[in-house]
Amino acid sequence: MKVEQIYTGCLAQGAYYIESNGEAAIIDPLREIKPYLDKATENGASIKYVLETHFHADFVSGHLDLAKATGAPIVFGPNAQPTFNAHIAADGEELKVGAVTIKVLHTPGHTMESTTYLLKDEQGKDYAIFTGDTLFIGDVGRPDLAAKSDLTTEQLAGYLYDSLRTKIMPLADNVLVYPAHGAGSACGKNMSKETFDTLGNQKKTNYALRSDMTREEFVKEVTDGLMPPPNYFPFNVQLNKEGYNSIGNILEQGLTALSPEAFAAAAAETDALILDTRKPQEFAKGFITNSLFIGIDGGFAPWVGALILDLKQPILFVADAGREEEVVTRLARVGYDNTIGYLQGGFEAWKQAGKEVDTIVSIPADEFAARYAQDASINVVDVRKPGEFQAEHIETAVSSPLDFIYDNMAALPTDKTLYIHCAGGYRSMIAASILKARGYVKLIDVQGGYGAISKTDIPRTNFTCPSTVK
């Protein structure tokens, strides 16, 4: 028996490869299916099942393309109603893969079709559970994504309480827990950076698995402090439930190389969004006017999903040479399929062609500290998440989380200089690019973010500070 976790850090997502006696099953595959096909070929195995734990909201799964390429059936748990052919397994149903068995455990709560797959080894002993978004390491799946008029968040949380206590917690402590996500995913609140654990350790450390917790306590704790889900989540669910275009077609269209002249013409003709995926400080030194910065080397896909509100809008992009396919692939992972080309030769080609460019002022933290020492009334905008801000922040800073920048923008004056920072310099440059494109010209980014600022003598506090700019 072979079990392999295939973890994708930028999505904090785990897919799984299970193999026994020349047969394999794939759980929650990503959209680009070649790695799974290659792995099976290298091992001399055939893919027998494509298993989905639920209709994912935070990424587009590769179940359809993988089933088409292999002939393997797509398997969902009870309550799933896809518009394509799939095997809807019954609770308790067992699937054979070589000499091992995968048992279907219906675990509703995160969504009503959510299913955990229990892997039994060659001797029939419980070995591991693949929990999807039902149980994470240190947390459980948020119960608000499937809330409808006839099913509230609290009711879903109640289902989740029952699922955990009747299907998962009775299993042996040495059973391994393999979730669909880790820290950084918006599918939970407080996930660990660890990507797997034993069930016994989770029973000791995961707040949601406390044996003395009542249903009412569970519902309150699981629903308390949930951030609103990103706007792209419902669209991804729809794609996973109803189908999507092949990744091959998306790559073919997105990898169209455009000269500066053709790039500019395409932007004008299609009203495309121009997305710059380079490093933050490279962007600051020069970029195409009105372009949006989201660097490929940061939390790229989640921030694309949070900040590009129209998933069908045409996208033109600027990338470092050799990373164009990576950009198109990672956009497609979260449902942004309408990439129509990239700038051939990168930003240098644009500049050499004499096209219009813009810049953002970016200063080191020690220079920012010196300016603050001279005038503590300068406007400091902290774009970190509320929890980060509450833990510690500059005394006079305004909290304006990047997640809600479009909602909070009206509170930021256009006629005053704004010093923007995040934790390390990635999110602040995203925020600056958005503000710059919307008429904010007096912007200064603080390099290194709060990590660098905390090494200066700027006064800091963990108490609530003003929520509007002076």
C-alpha positions in Angstrom: 0.0 0.0 0.0 1.2 3.5 -0.9 -0.3 6.7 0.4 1.1 10.0 -0.7 0.0 13.5 0.1 0.4 16.0 -2.8 0.4 19.4 -1.0 0.1 22.6 -2.9 1.3 25.5 -0.7 -0.2 28.4 -2.5 -3.7 27.0 -2.0 -2.9 25.2 1.3 -4.5 22.2 -0.4 -3.8 18.5 0.0 -4.7 16.0 -2.7 -4.0 12.3 -2.2 -2.6 9.3 -4.1 -3.5 5.8 -2.8 -2.1 2.8 -4.5 -2.3 -1.0 -4.0 -1.5 -3.9 -6.3 -1.5 -1.8 -9.5 -4.6 0.1 -8.7 -4.9 3.7 -7.5 -7.4 6.2 -6.2 -7.0 10.0 -6.3 -8.7 12.1 -3.7 -9.5 15.8 -4.3 -7.2 16.4 -7.3 -6.1 19.8 -8.5 -7.1 21.0 -12.0 -3.8 20.1 -13.7 -4.0 16.4 -13.8 -0.6 15.5 -15.4 1.1 14.9 -12.0 -1.4 12.2 -11.1 -1.2 10.5 -14.5 2.6 10.6 -14.5 2.7 9.1 -10.9 0.4 6.2 -11.9 2.4 5.5 -15.1 5.7 5.6 -13.2 4.3 3.1 -10.7 2.7 0.9 -13.3 -0.7 1.5 -11.8 -4.1 2.4 -13.3 -6.4 5.0 -11.7 -9.5 3.2 -10.6 -11.4 5.9 -8.7 -11.5 9.8 -8.5 -12.8 10.6 -5.1 -14.3 13.9 -4.1 -14.9 14.8 -0.5 -17.4 17.6 -1.4 -18.0 20.3 -4.0 -14.9 22.5 -3.3 -15.4 26.3 -3.0 -11.8 27.5 -2.9 -10.4 25.7 -5.9 -11.6 24.0 -9.1 -11.0 20.3 -8.9 -9.5 18.1 -11.6 -12.1 15.4 -11.3 -13.7 15.8 -14.7 -10.5 15.9 -16.7 -9.0 13.1 -14.7 -12.0 10.9 -15.2 -12.0 11.6 -18.9 -8.3 10.8 -19.2 -8.5 7.5 -17.3 -12.1 6.3 -17.6 -12.2 6.1 -13.8 -15.6 7.0 -12.2 -16.0 10.1 -10.1 -17.2 9.3 -6.6 -19.1 11.6 -4.3 -20.8 10.9 -1.0 -24.6 11.1 -0.2 -26.5 14.2 -1.1 -24.2 15.2 -4.0 -26.1 16.2 -7.1 -23.6 16.9 -9.9 -24.9 17.6 -13.4 -22.4 15.1 -14.9 -22.1 11.3 -14.5 -20.8 10.3 -11.1 -21.2 7.5 -8.6 -23.1 8.8 -5.6 -21.9 6.4 -2.9 -24.0 5.3 0.1 -22.9 5.9 3.6 -20.8 2.9 4.7 -20.2 1.7 1.1 -16.8 0.1 0.5 -14.6 0.5 -2.5 -11.8 -1.9 -3.3 -8.4 -0.5 -4.6 -6.1 -3.5 -5.0 -5.8 -5.2 -1.6 -7.0 -2.2 0.4 -10.5 -0.9 1.1 -11.9 2.7 1.2 -15.0 3.1 3.3 -17.4 6.0 2.7 -18.3 7.9 5.8 -21.0 10.6 5.2 -19.9 13.5 7.4 -22.3 16.5 6.6 -21.8 19.9 8.2 -19.2 21.8 6.2 -21.6 21.0 3.3 -24.4 18.5 3.2 -22.6 16.2 0.8 -19.3 16.3 2.7 -17.8 12.9 3.0 -14.8 11.4 4.8 -13.0 8.4 3.2 -11.7 5.8 5.7 -8.7 3.8 4.3 -8.3 0.2 5.6 -5.0 -1.6 5.0 -4.5 -5.1 3.5 -5.4 -6.7 6.8 -8.6 -4.7 7.1 -7.3 -2.4 9.9 -8.3 1.3 9.9 -5.3 3.2 8.7 -6.2 6.8 7.8 -9.1 9.1 7.2 -9.2 11.6 4.3 -11.5 14.2 5.9 -11.8 16.9 3.2 -13.1 20.0 4.9 -14.8 18.2 7.7 -11.8 18.0 10.0 -8.6 20.0 9.7 -5.5 19.8 11.9 -6.4 22.1 14.7 -9.8 23.1 13.4 -12.9 22.0 11.5 -14.5 23.2 8.3 -16.6 26.4 8.4 -20.3 25.7 8.4 -21.5 28.8 6.6 -20.6 28.1 3.0 -23.6 25.9 2.3 -26.1 28.0 4.4 -29.4 28.5 2.5 -32.8 30.0 3.4 -33.8 26.5 4.6 -30.6 25.6 6.3 -28.8 28.0 8.6 -25.1 28.2 9.6 -26.1 27.1 13.1 -28.0 24.0 11.7 -25.0 23.1 9.5 -22.7 23.4 12.6 -25.1 21.0 14.4 -24.7 18.5 11.6 -20.9 18.9 11.8 -21.0 18.2 15.6 -22.9 15.0 15.0 -20.6 13.9 12.1 -17.5 14.4 14.2 -18.9 12.5 17.2 -20.6 9.6 15.4 -18.3 9.0 12.5 -14.8 10.2 13.3 -14.1 10.4 17.1 -15.0 6.7 17.7 -12.1 5.7 15.4 -8.8 4.5 17.0 -6.3 7.1 18.1 -3.6 5.8 15.8 -5.6 6.5 12.7 -4.0 9.2 10.6 -5.9 12.4 9.7 -5.3 13.7 6.2 -7.3 16.9 5.6 -7.9 18.8 2.3 -6.4 22.0 3.7 -3.9 23.5 6.1 -3.0 27.0 7.4 -3.8 29.8 4.9 -7.0 28.4 3.6 -10.2 30.4 4.0 -12.2 27.1 4.6 -11.5 27.3 8.3 -10.5 29.7 11.0 -7.5 28.4 12.9 -5.8 25.6 11.0 -2.4 24.3 11.9 0.6 24.6 9.7 0.9 20.8 10.0 -0.7 18.9 7.1 -1.5 15.6 8.9 -1.7 14.2 12.4 -3.0 11.2 14.4 -6.6 11.3 15.4 -5.5 10.7 19.0 -3.5 13.9 19.0 -6.3 15.8 17.5 -8.7 14.6 20.2 -6.2 16.1 22.7 -5.5 19.4 20.9 -8.3 20.3 18.6 -10.8 22.5 20.3 -13.7 21.1 18.3 -13.0 17.5 19.4 -13.3 18.1 23.1 -15.2 15.1 24.6 -17.1 17.3 27.1 -18.2 19.9 24.6 -22.0 20.3 24.2 -23.7 20.9 20.9 -24.5 24.4 21.9 -20.9 25.1 22.9 -19.7 23.6 19.6 -22.0 25.7 17.5 -21.0 28.9 19.3 -17.3 28.2 19.0 -17.3 27.1 15.4 -19.4 30.0 14.2 -17.8 32.7 16.3 -15.4 35.0 14.4 -15.9 33.7 10.9 -14.6 36.1 8.3 -16.9 36.5 5.3 -16.0 33.9 2.6 -14.2 35.2 -0.5 -16.4 36.3 -3.4 -15.2 33.5 -5.8 -16.3 30.6 -3.6 -19.8 30.2 -4.9 -18.6 30.3 -8.5 -16.0 27.6 -7.9 -18.7 25.4 -6.3 -20.8 25.9 -9.5 -17.8 24.9 -11.7 -17.1 21.8 -9.6 -20.8 20.8 -9.6 -21.6 21.6 -13.3 -18.4 21.3 -15.2 -15.7 23.5 -16.7 -13.4 24.1 -19.7 -10.4 21.8 -20.1 -7.2 23.2 -18.5 -5.5 22.5 -21.9 -7.8 24.9 -23.7 -7.2 27.6 -21.0 -3.5 27.3 -21.2 -3.5 27.5 -25.0 -5.5 30.8 -24.8 -3.7 32.3 -21.9 -0.2 31.6 -23.2 -0.6 33.9 -26.2 2.5 36.1 -26.3 1.6 39.8 -27.1 4.0 42.6 -28.1 3.6 45.8 -26.2 1.5 47.2 -29.1 -0.7 44.1 -29.3 -1.0 44.0 -25.5 -2.1 47.6 -25.3 -4.6 47.0 -28.1 -6.0 43.9 -26.4 -6.4 45.8 -23.1 -8.4 48.6 -24.9 -10.5 46.3 -27.0 -11.5 43.8 -24.3 -11.5 46.1 -21.2 -9.2 43.5 -19.7 -7.7 43.7 -16.3 -3.9 44.0 -16.3 -2.4 41.8 -13.6 1.2 42.2 -12.7 2.7 39.1 -11.0 6.3 40.2 -10.4 8.0 40.8 -7.0 6.6 43.8 -4.9 9.7 46.0 -5.2 10.0 45.4 -8.9 6.4 46.5 -9.3 7.0 49.6 -7.2 9.8 50.7 -9.4 7.7 50.7 -12.5 4.4 49.2 -13.8 1.7 49.6 -16.5 -0.6 52.4 -15.4 -3.7 51.1 -13.6 -2.5 47.5 -13.3 -3.2 45.3 -10.3 -0.3 43.8 -8.5 -0.6 40.3 -7.0 2.8 38.6 -6.9 3.1 35.0 -8.0 5.5 34.3 -5.1 2.9 35.2 -2.3 -0.6 34.0 -1.5 -1.4 34.4 -5.2 -4.5 32.4 -5.9 -6.4 33.3 -2.7 -5.8 37.0 -3.2 -6.8 36.8 -6.8 -10.0 35.2 -5.6 -10.6 37.9 -3.0 -9.8 40.9 -5.1 -10.7 40.2 -8.7 -14.5 40.2 -8.3 -15.5 39.3 -11.8 -14.2 35.8 -12.6 -15.2 36.1 -16.3 -13.4 39.4 -16.9 -10.6 39.0 -19.5 -7.1 39.1 -17.9 -3.8 40.2 -19.4 -0.8 39.7 -17.3 2.9 40.6 -16.8 5.2 37.9 -15.5 8.9 37.1 -15.1 10.2 35.2 -18.1 9.6 31.5 -17.8 6.7 31.8 -15.4 3.8 32.4 -17.8 2.4 28.9 -17.7 2.5 28.9 -13.9 0.5 32.1 -13.8 -2.2 30.8 -16.1 -2.4 27.5 -14.3 -2.7 29.1 -10.8 -5.4 31.4 -12.1 -7.3 28.5 -13.5 -7.0 26.6 -10.2 -9.4 29.2 -8.7 -11.7 29.5 -11.7 -10.2 32.5 -13.5 -10.3 30.9 -17.0 -10.4 34.0 -19.2 -6.7 34.8 -19.4 -6.2 36.1 -22.9 -2.4 36.7 -23.1 0.8 38.0 -21.6 3.3 40.8 -22.3 6.1 39.3 -24.4 9.4 40.5 -23.0 7.9 41.5 -19.7 7.7 45.0 -18.3 11.1 45.9 -19.8 9.6 45.5 -23.3 6.8 47.8 -22.3 9.1 50.5 -21.0 11.4 50.2 -24.0 8.4 50.7 -26.3 7.8 54.1 -24.7 4.5 53.1 -23.2 2.9 54.9 -20.2 4.3 53.7 -16.8 3.6 54.5 -13.1 5.5 54.0 -9.9 4.8 53.6 -6.2 7.1 55.2 -3.5 8.5 52.5 -1.2 10.7 53.4 1.8 12.6 51.3 4.4 11.2 50.9 7.8 13.9 53.0 9.5 13.1 55.9 7.2 9.4 55.5 8.0 10.3 55.5 11.7 12.3 58.7 11.3 9.4 60.4 9.6 7.0 59.1 12.3 9.3 60.5 15.0 9.2 63.9 13.4 5.4 63.8 13.0 3.3 61.2 14.8 0.2 62.5 13.1 1.1 61.0 9.7 -1.6 58.7 8.3 -0.6 55.0 8.8 -2.8 52.4 7.1 -2.4 48.8 8.4 -3.8 46.3 5.8 -3.2 43.2 7.8 -6.1 41.0 9.0 -8.0 42.2 12.1 -6.5 39.5 14.3 -3.0 40.6 13.4 -3.9 44.2 14.0 -5.4 43.4 17.4 -2.3 41.5 18.5 -0.1 44.5 18.1 0.0 47.6 15.9 1.4 51.1 15.6 -0.5 53.3 18.1 -2.0 55.7 15.6 -2.5 53.2 12.8 -5.8 52.7 11.0 -7.0 49.1 10.5 -8.1 48.7 6.9 -7.7 44.9 6.0 -6.8 44.1 2.4 -9.7 41.6 2.4 -12.2 44.5 2.6 -10.3 47.2 0.8 -13.1 48.0 -1.7 -15.6 48.4 1.2 -13.3 50.6 3.3 -11.7 52.7 0.6 -14.2 55.6 1.0 -12.8 56.2 4.5 -9.3 56.9 3.2 -8.8 60.5 2.0 -7.3 61.1 -1.5 -5.7 64.4 -0.5 -3.4 63.1 2.3 -0.3 61.0 2.2 -1.0 57.4 3.3 1.8 55.2 4.7 0.7 51.6 4.0 2.1 48.5 5.6 1.2 44.8 6.1 3.3 42.1 7.8 6.0 41.7 5.2 5.4 44.0 2.2 3.4 41.8 -0.1 -0.2 42.8 0.9 0.7 46.5 1.2 1.9 46.6 -2.4 -1.4 44.9 -3.5 -3.3 47.6 -1.6 -1.2 50.4 -3.0 -1.8 49.1 -6.6 -5.5 49.1 -6.0 -5.6 52.5 -4.4 -3.3 54.0 -7.1 -5.6 52.8 -9.9 -8.5 54.5 -8.1 -7.0 57.9 -7.9 -4.9 57.8 -4.7 -1.6 59.4 -5.7 -0.1 60.2 -2.2 0.9 56.7 -1.3 4.0 55.4 0.4 4.7 51.7 0.9 6.7 50.6 4.0 9.2 47.9 2.9 9.3 44.8 5.1 6.0 45.7 6.7 5.3 45.2 10.4 8.1 42.7 10.7 10.6 45.5 9.9 8.6 48.2 11.7 8.7 46.2 15.0 12.4 46.5 15.0 12.3 50.3 15.2 11.3 52.4 18.2 7.8 53.4 16.9 5.3 53.3 19.7 3.1 50.1 19.5 0.1 48.8 21.3 -2.4 45.9 21.3 -5.4 48.1 22.1 -8.1 49.2 19.6 -7.0 52.2 17.7 -8.9 54.7 15.4 -10.8 53.1 12.5 -10.8 56.1 10.2 -8.0 58.3 8.8 -7.7 61.8 10.2 
